[in-house]
Amino acid sequence: MTDEKVEIYFGIETENPNASKAQKENAEKMDKVIAALKAAGIADKDIKTSQYSMYSYDVSKDNSGKY
């Protein structure tokens, strides 16, 4: 029997004018995802973060976020 390998990539996005609050909210969401993965039998050693980024943007005059 050979080992099978599956890679799944996904992202969690949080928007908040306060960067610290956005970071905290995002961490809480990710904690729930990790708990669900562990509950499904995935080991800690098989869960990792591959990218983490934060950025800001300006909202346009019509508040749509588009220019």
C-alpha positions as CSV (number, residue, x, y, z in Angstrom):
1,M,0.0,0.0,0.0
2,T,1.4,3.4,-0.9
3,D,0.8,6.6,1.1
4,E,-1.6,9.1,-0.5
5,K,-0.9,12.8,-0.4
6,V,-3.5,15.5,-0.7
7,E,-2.7,19.2,-0.7
8,I,-5.5,21.7,-0.1
9,Y,-5.0,25.5,-0.3
10,F,-7.5,28.0,0.9
11,G,-7.7,31.5,2.3
12,I,-9.5,33.4,5.0
13,E,-10.1,37.1,4.5
14,T,-11.2,39.6,7.1
15,E,-11.9,43.2,6.6
16,N,-11.8,45.7,9.4
17,P,-10.6,49.4,9.4
18,N,-8.6,48.5,12.5
19,A,-5.6,46.2,11.6
20,S,-5.3,44.7,15.1
21,K,-8.9,43.8,15.2
22,A,-8.8,42.3,11.7
23,Q,-5.8,40.2,12.7
24,K,-7.6,39.0,15.8
25,E,-10.8,38.2,13.9
26,N,-8.8,36.3,11.3
27,A,-6.9,34.3,13.9
28,E,-10.2,33.3,15.5
29,K,-11.5,32.1,12.2
30,M,-8.4,30.1,11.5
31,D,-8.5,28.6,14.9
32,K,-11.9,27.2,14.1
33,V,-10.7,25.8,10.8
34,I,-7.7,24.1,12.4
35,A,-10.0,22.6,15.1
36,A,-12.2,21.2,12.4
37,L,-9.2,19.7,10.5
38,K,-8.0,18.1,13.7
39,A,-11.4,16.8,14.5
40,A,-11.4,15.2,11.1
41,G,-8.2,13.3,12.1
42,I,-5.6,15.5,10.5
43,A,-2.4,15.6,12.6
44,D,-0.7,18.9,13.7
45,K,2.4,18.0,11.7
46,D,0.2,17.9,8.5
47,I,-1.2,21.4,9.0
48,K,0.9,24.5,8.0
49,T,0.6,28.1,7.0
50,S,2.1,28.7,3.6
51,Q,1.4,32.4,3.3
52,Y,0.2,35.3,5.5
53,S,-0.4,38.8,4.4
54,M,-2.1,42.0,5.4
55,Y,-2.7,45.0,3.2
56,S,-4.7,48.2,3.3
57,Y,-6.7,49.8,0.5
58,D,-8.6,53.0,0.0
59,V,-12.3,53.0,-0.7
60,S,-13.3,55.0,-3.8
61,K,-15.7,57.9,-3.6
62,D,-18.8,55.7,-4.2
63,N,-17.6,53.3,-1.4
64,S,-17.6,50.3,-3.8
65,G,-13.9,49.6,-3.3
66,K,-13.5,50.0,-7.1
67,Y,-11.8,52.8,-8.9
